[in-house]
Amino acid sequence: MEIVLIVIFTFLGLAVGSFLNVCIDRLPQNKSIVLPPSHCEACQHKLAAKDLIPVFSYLRLRGRCRYCQASVPSRLFWVELATAVIFALLCWHYGLSPELGIMIFYACLFIIIFVVDLEQGLILNKLVYPGMLVAFLLALYPSPWLHQSMGMRVAYSALGGAIGFAIFLLIALASRGGMGWGDVKLAALIGLAAGFPLVLLATIMGAILGGIVAVALVIAKKRKRRQTIPFGPFLAVAAMVTLLWGSTILNWYLGLMQ
């Protein structure tokens, strides 16, 4: 039964990944995610059902439009594949439970934020603000990282959001434009989701990941020393890692300190 559920959620992830691609393409342009139907951006031809099979259509058509042979961004393939893998891993980790639904919500949200910021350097308010509201409401329900009484969960969530916002607000002010305000709001969202003290782990992990990648790009000469890179993707990855394994990592670290 467990294997069947994982397979089901894998295919569900493929379908959801296709929808996430629509969100990634249209939300930054303030376009509807419902209308018009999916079409080729190059020739505007409406795509048939056979053109919209996640992952398989991309491979079968070798990354090109069936009608005009224009190249299709490889990001469509990778988002669909990554979403399917993440859904399968979450199903395996949590089983069929409310926690699975919560983590699927956060996974979808952070995938969109990750890709939009990576491609366009934008962290959209239309994603962050609703995400904050949902994260705060989810604190009403016990989760693996917020499992105290309801009052304490709400307090830790609010404290986490305040700490995340304050830390990145100070960084944004000190950097004088080196860090965008979108990162500040994203840090507040992560704080609301992870709560205190896991917000500290998420922000530190995001900074470490960003630093490692920045240094690696400079060494590889693919980035100039003063060229900025989006920080949102690192925060998004750190947030998911924290929500999944933050308590384990924190307990391990505290054990080392003792």
PAVEXSE-8588 format. One record per residue (C-alpha): x, y, z; residue in one letter. Coordinates in steps of 0.05 Angstrom, whole numbers, plus 5000, padded with zeros to 4 digits. Layout:
BEGIN
XYZa...
//
This chain:
BEGIN
500050005000m505750485016e508950364948i502250494914v501451154951l508451364932i507151214859v500551594862i503952204892f509552164841t504552234784f500852764824l507453134830g508453114755l501553424744a502553954798v509554104771g506354274704s501654754739f507455064778l510855214711n504555594690v504955994755c512456124745i511256384675d505056804687r505057074758l511057544747p507357824686q500857924724n497357434678k491756954695s494056254712i487555984684v486456344618l488556314563p489855564557p496955314551s500155524485h506955594452c510056264469e513456294401a507756124353c501856214401q498955544379h494355234431k497554604459l493753954453a493053454511a498653024480k503353624485d502053724559l503953044588i508953244642p516253044629v514352544574f511953064524s518453454533y522652834521l518452584463r518753254427l526153344446r524854004479g521554334419r514654584400c510754074358r508054624313y513655124301c519754734327q521755304374a525855094434s522054974498v525655194562p528754604597s526254904662r519354614647l522253914648f526354014711w520754334751v516053764734e521253234750l523453574814a516253654838t514852924825a521052704864v519453174922i512252934926f514652204927a519752354982l514652725024l509652165016c514951655037w517052095096h510152285124y505351775096g498151965084l497452495139s495753225151p503253365155e503953115083l498953635060g502454185098i509254005069m506453954998i503754655006f510554925028y514154524974a509854824919c510555524947l518055494954f519055174885i515555764853i519356264895i525955904880f525155904804v522056604797v527656924838d532956514802l530456714733e527957414744q530757654811g523757754838l520357524902i513057664889l508557964943n502757574914k506356944937l509557175001v503657525034y498556965024p504156485045g505056865110m497656825125l497256085112v503655955152a500856315212f494255935207l497955275200l501155425268a494455265298l495554535279y501154115311p506953955264s513553595273p517154265282w511554625321l508654125369h507354515433q500454745457s496555175408m498155815445g505655655445m505555455372r502356115352v507256505396a513356135368y510856235297s509856985308a516657035343l519956665286g516857125235g519057745274a526157485282i526757295208g524157975188f528658355237a535057985218i534258095143f531758805152l538258975187l542158625132i538358985077a539559665110l546959515122a547959255051s545059885019r541559534963g545758904964g539758524990m532658644965g526458765007w523558124977g528757735016d526558085080v519357885070k521357175050l525257115115a519057325153a515056795117l520156265133i520156485206g512656425210l512955725179a518855455219a517755835283g522955975337f528455745343p528555385275l528256055239v535456175262l537555505232l534055675166a537256365159t544256115177i543555525129m541255985074g547156455085a552055865084i549055585020l549156264987g556356385008g558755704983i555455794915v557956514908a565156304922v564555704875a562056154819l567756654830v572856094829i569655814765a569856524737k562456504721k560957104766r564457764777k566357924848r561458494855r555858174816q549858004859t546257344857i539057214879p538857004952f531656754952g533256074922p538055924979f532956135031l527755704997a532255084999v534255235071a526955305090a524954625062m530954285095v529254625161t521954415158l523853695142l529853585187w530854225227g529253925295s533953345282t539553805260i538554265319l538553695369n544853405337w548354085343y546254185415l548753485431g555553665403l555754295444m554453895507q
//
